[in-house]
Amino acid sequence: MKSIDLLILNFNEVRRRSIKLWNSIPQEKLLWKPDAEAMNCIEMIRHVLDSEHYYHLAIKNKGSLNVYESPFENRPYTTVMDELSFAEPYRNDFIHTVQSFTEEDLLQVKIDRSESGYIRNLGDMLLRVAYHESVHTGQLLDYLRTAGVSRVRIWD
């Protein structure tokens, strides 16, 4: 299996588990958050989806964007399925872009995010994108525990 295939497998597995969790959140808990400073559940789901789109554009730009106009901004929050449906074309574009990279690209292409404190090769950056989503999946599991909601088993 090539590196690109493994990256795609990882992106798909992370998203599959995220969706499993996101769909398990009761509708009445989507606005729940542990404190006033935190994102609520649906905001965190949107943050993950929007961040993937931002990272996709930053990767294509080979660095952070000076201006980012989020397609997710100012959309009303409704349901998890609505969020996923809206994000689907952006996700498909992102996966298509990842599939277009070569093994050499993963090592040679540099992504400059100096303002965030790093410049990394493309392979590293792609792993960071999946890790970002994984971290928020863990946060949402903790949210549900704190809110007293049963948690779906994502480790199947």
Backbone hydrogen bonds, N-H to C=O, Kabsch-Sander energy under -0.5 kcal/mol:
donor,donor_aa,acceptor,acceptor_aa,energy
6,L,2,K,-2.1
7,L,3,S,-2.5
8,I,4,I,-2.5
9,L,5,D,-2.5
10,N,6,L,-2.5
11,F,7,L,-2.8
12,N,8,I,-2.7
13,E,9,L,-2.5
14,V,10,N,-2.8
15,R,11,F,-2.3
16,R,12,N,-2.5
17,R,13,E,-2.2
18,S,14,V,-2.3
19,I,15,R,-3.1
20,K,16,R,-2.0
21,L,17,R,-2.1
22,W,18,S,-3.6
23,N,19,I,-2.8
24,S,20,K,-0.6
24,S,21,L,-1.2
25,I,21,L,-0.6
25,I,22,W,-1.2
29,K,26,P,-2.6
30,L,26,P,-0.5
30,L,27,Q,-1.3
32,W,29,K,-1.6
38,A,35,D,-1.1
41,C,32,W,-1.5
42,I,30,L,-2.7
44,M,40,N,-2.3
45,I,41,C,-2.0
46,R,42,I,-2.4
47,H,43,E,-2.6
48,V,44,M,-2.2
49,L,45,I,-2.2
50,D,46,R,-3.3
51,S,47,H,-2.7
52,E,48,V,-2.0
53,H,49,L,-1.4
54,Y,50,D,-2.6
55,Y,51,S,-3.3
56,H,52,E,-2.3
57,L,53,H,-2.2
58,A,54,Y,-2.7
59,I,55,Y,-2.7
60,K,56,H,-2.3
61,N,57,L,-1.9
62,K,58,A,-0.7
62,K,59,I,-0.9
63,G,58,A,-2.5
64,S,112,D,-2.0
70,S,68,Y,-0.8
73,E,70,S,-0.6
75,R,72,F,-1.5
83,E,79,T,-2.0
84,L,80,V,-2.7
85,S,81,M,-2.6
86,F,82,D,-2.4
87,A,83,E,-2.1
88,E,84,L,-1.4
91,R,87,A,-2.6
92,N,88,E,-2.8
93,D,89,P,-2.0
94,F,90,Y,-2.2
95,I,91,R,-2.7
96,H,92,N,-2.4
97,T,93,D,-2.3
98,V,94,F,-2.5
99,Q,95,I,-2.4
100,S,96,H,-1.0
100,S,97,T,-0.7
101,F,97,T,-0.5
101,F,98,V,-1.4
106,L,102,T,-1.6
107,L,103,E,-0.8
107,L,104,E,-0.9
108,Q,104,E,-2.9
109,V,105,D,-2.1
111,I,120,R,-3.5
112,D,62,K,-2.0
112,D,110,K,-0.6
113,R,111,I,-0.9
113,R,118,Y,-2.1
116,S,113,R,-2.2
117,G,113,R,-0.5
117,G,114,S,-1.4
118,Y,113,R,-1.7
120,R,111,I,-2.0
122,L,105,D,-0.5
122,L,109,V,-2.2
123,G,106,L,-2.5
125,M,121,N,-2.3
126,L,122,L,-2.6
127,L,123,G,-1.8
128,R,124,D,-1.9
129,V,125,M,-1.7
130,A,126,L,-1.6
131,Y,127,L,-2.3
132,H,128,R,-2.4
133,E,129,V,-1.5
134,S,130,A,-2.2
135,V,131,Y,-2.7
136,H,132,H,-1.8
137,T,133,E,-1.8
138,G,134,S,-2.1
139,Q,135,V,-2.1
140,L,136,H,-2.4
141,L,137,T,-2.0
142,D,138,G,-2.0
143,Y,139,Q,-2.6
144,L,140,L,-2.5
145,R,141,L,-2.1
146,T,142,D,-2.9
147,A,143,Y,-2.6
148,G,145,R,-1.2
149,V,144,L,-3.0
154,I,152,V,-0.9
156,D,154,I,-1.5
